[in-house]
């Protein structure tokens, strides 16, 4: 296999069968040693979080498969912390899709003058361009269109799929006594179809338990608990 990309939390390799292999690492995003799923820099290293993120991703991808949601997930090797995925072309140089159930994180930092912290947002969807140098700028549907990144039809389809997936995960976490505040997704297209790509792990979401935010390892233990 051939290495094609070194990421902040995963490395990507090309396989002979045309698929890709994601190698999960023990790095998480954050600032000054504090975990933040919305950060665009590696903030700290947590031993074992790579495998934990992979296990969590497999758990949720299998859940979505049962619900008929199309993703790039094929299979995983927990011992080697790898996941085999379908080849999917990203939108532009990468597009992050955030679904927000409550006002926290960067949303509250931007709009705190209009909303109380933790106020319900009812699955509000926003998109940002993956661009570390420009701190992942927000972009509108019109902006995506004019830059040739995504059509209006693709935007609406992605937004609808995001809300559907968010609701499935929100309900699954609620069954474990947890509340999903927000979650970050990535989408691409494979064989002309928009599908969910990347991972679905504790490092991509803010989840609260009894009104308190959970750190990635505690969250993973709760998610995977039988």
N, C-alpha and C positions, 0 to 999 in steps of 0.2 A: 504494500500500500504506500501511497505517496502523500506526504504532508502538504496541504494546500493553504492552511490558515492557522495562525496562532492567536487565539482569543483571550479575553480577560479571565474567563472561567472555564473555557473549553478549547481544545485544539481539534482541527478538522482534517481528516485524511480521506483520500479518494481510494475506493476499492476496485478490484478488477471487474466486478459484476456491474459496475456503473452506479452503485450506491455510494454513500459516504459513511464514514465512521466518526462519531463524536467521542472524544476522550475527555471525561469530566475531571476537573482539577479541584484542589482544596482552597482556591481563592474565591472571595466574594467581594461584591462591589460595596463601596462605602467611602467615608471621608474621616480622616484623623482616627482611624481605628474603630469607627462606629459603623455598623451595618446599615446600608441604605440601598434598597432595590432600585431606586431611581438614579443612583450615582453612575457616572461614566468612567470611574477609575476604580482600580482594585484597592480596597481599603484595609483588608486584613485577610489572614489565612486561618482557616478553621480545620483542624485535622479531622478527616473523615467526612467532611461536608460534600466532597465530590461524589462519593458513593451514595451518600444520603440523598443528594439531589437527583442522582440517577434513579434510585429506588422510587422516589416520589414521582418523578416524571413517568416511569413505567406504570405506576399505580394510576395516575390520572389519564395517561394515554389509553390504557386498557378500559377505563371508565368511559372515555369519550368514544372509543370504538364500539362499545355496547350501545351507546346512544346514537350511533350512525354518523358521527362527526368524522370527517376526513382529515388525517394528519400525515406527517412524513414518517412516523414511527414504524419500524419493521420488527426489530427485536433488540435485546440487550444482553450484555455479559457483565453481571454485577461484580464478579471477581476482578475483572480487568477495568472496571469503571468505563465501559464503552457502550454506545448505542448505535446500531445500524439504522440509517434513515434513507428515504427516497431522495433522489436529486430534485431540488426545488429551487427555482430562480427567485431571488428576492426582488422586491420592488425598489427600483433605483439602486442605491448603495446600501440599502437596509432601512426598513421602516418599523418603528416600534409602535404598538397599539396598546394603549392603557385603558382599562375599564375601571371606573371608580364608583364604589358604593358609598363611600364617605369621604368628606373633605379633610384630607391629611396630606403630608408630604409637600411636593412641589405645587400641587393644586392650591393648598392653603397658603403657601408662601406667596403665590401670585395673586390670589383673590381673597385674601383674608379680610380685606376691607368690606367685603360684601357677604361673607358667610362665616358662621361660627365653626370652630374646629370640630371635626367629627360629625358635622351635619350630613344628613342623607343626600346622596346624589343620584340614586336610582339607576345605576348602570351607565353613567355618563362616559362616553368614549371620546378620547382624543388621540392624535397621532403625532409622533415626533420623528424627525430624520435622524438616523444613526450617524452622528458626526461629533466625535469627541472634541475636536478643535473648536467647534461652535456650540458646544454644550447641548447637543441634541435639541435643536430648535423645534418648537411646535409648528405644525403646518395644517392648513385648512384643505378642504376638498378642492377648492378652486386653485390653491397653490399646487397641489399634487397634479391637477390637470394641466396647468400652464407649464409646468416643468416636465411634463411627459412621463411622470412616475407612475401614475395610476389614473384610470378613467373614473368618471362619476359612478358608473355601474359597478366597477370593482370596489370603489369606496363604500358604496351602500351595502354591497354583498359582504365585505369584510366587517363593516360595523354590525350588521345583523348576526354574522357568525360569532363575532366577539361577544355580543350580548348573550347569545345562546350558550356559548361555552362558559361564560362568567356565571350564568345562572346554575348550570350543572355543577360547577365547582363550589359555588356559594352554598347550594343545598347539601352537597357532600360534606363540606366542612361544618355546616350547621348541625348535622347528625352527630358530630363529635364534640359539640359544645363550643365551636369556634366560629368567629365572624370574620369574613373576608372583607377588608376595607378597600383594597385595590389590588390589581394584578396587571402585569406587563406581558404581552404576547408579541410574537412575530409571525407574519404570514408570508407565504411565497406562492408560486404557482407551479404545478406539475401536471403535464399533459393537458394544459389549458384550464386547469381547475385551481381555484384559490384554496390552499390548505394551510393548516396550522403547522408551524415549524419550530425549531429551537427546542427548548425544554419547558416543563411546567414544574417548577421546583420552589422550595421555600425562599430561595434567593430572588425570586421574581414577584413576590407578593408580600403585602402587609396583612397580617392576620392578628386579631386580638382575642384574648381569652380572659373572661371576667373583667373586661374593660382595660386590660393591660396588653401592650404590644408583645409579641413573642419573638424570641431570637430564632435564627434558622434551625439550629439543632433541636431545640425543644419543639418547634413546630413540626419538624420532620418526624420526631418520635410520636407526636399526637396523631399525625396523618396516617402513619404506618401501623399504629397500635391495632391489634385485632379486637 
